[in-house]
Amino acid sequence: MTAAAPYIPPALIDQLRPGAWLVIPVGLPYSYQELMVLEKKASGETETRTILGVSFVPLTGGDDEETNYSAALNSGHR
C-alpha cells in the first residue's frame, strides 16, 4: 500500500490468504502515521505490529472520507 488509510480496511484483511502479510501506513492525513504490518494467521486471526512513524499521502476514494476519519478516531481499528 502506498497511501495512508485512517485504519486498516477490513476489505483488505478479507483478501489476505492465511500466512500473508499486509504492510500499510495507518493514520490521519497530515498527522502522525505509523507503518504497520498485519499478518493473517492460519487460523484466520490477525496479528498487527507497528514498525515506525511515517508520512504518506491519504488514501482516497470509495467511502465517505469524512466518515472514515471520524470512525478511525473512535475505533480500535489500527
FENMO-V534187 format. One record per pair of residues at least 6 apart in sequence whose ideal C-beta (glycine too) atoms are under 8 Angstrom apart, sorted by sequence separation. I is the first residue (numbers start at 1). GAP is how many residues later the second one is. D is the distance in whole Angstrom. If there is no record, write none. Layout:
i/gap/d
I/GAP/D
I/GAP/D
//
This chain:
i/gap/d
16/6/6
27/6/3
40/6/5
41/6/7
71/6/8
72/6/8
26/7/6
27/7/6
39/7/7
58/7/8
25/8/5
26/8/6
38/8/6
39/8/5
13/9/7
25/9/7
26/9/8
38/9/7
39/9/8
12/10/6
25/10/5
26/10/5
38/10/5
1/11/8
24/11/8
25/11/7
37/11/7
12/12/7
23/12/7
24/12/6
36/12/6
37/12/5
23/13/7
36/13/7
8/14/7
23/14/5
24/14/7
36/14/6
37/14/6
22/15/7
35/15/7
36/15/7
8/16/6
21/16/6
22/16/4
34/16/5
35/16/4
21/17/7
34/17/7
35/17/5
8/18/6
21/18/5
22/18/8
34/18/7
35/18/8
5/19/6
7/19/6
20/19/8
21/19/8
34/19/6
35/19/5
4/20/8
5/20/7
6/20/7
19/20/8
20/20/5
33/20/7
34/20/7
1/21/7
4/21/4
5/21/6
6/21/7
19/21/7
32/21/6
33/21/5
1/22/7
3/22/7
4/22/7
6/22/6
16/22/8
18/22/6
19/22/8
33/22/6
1/23/4
4/23/6
17/23/7
18/23/7
19/23/6
33/23/6
1/24/7
16/24/4
18/24/5
4/25/7
13/25/7
18/25/8
18/26/7
13/27/7
8/28/7
23/28/8
29/28/8
30/28/8
4/29/5
25/29/5
29/29/4
8/30/6
48/30/7
25/31/4
13/33/6
8/40/7
29/40/8
28/41/6
36/42/7
28/44/7
34/44/8
28/45/8
4/50/8
4/52/4
26/52/6
3/53/6
4/53/7
6/53/8
2/54/7
3/54/5
4/54/6
5/54/4
3/55/6
4/55/6
3/56/4
3/57/7
1/58/8
7/61/8
6/62/5
5/63/8
6/63/5
7/64/7
6/65/7
7/65/4
6/66/3
6/67/8
10/67/8
7/68/6
8/69/6
7/70/4
8/70/7
7/71/6
//
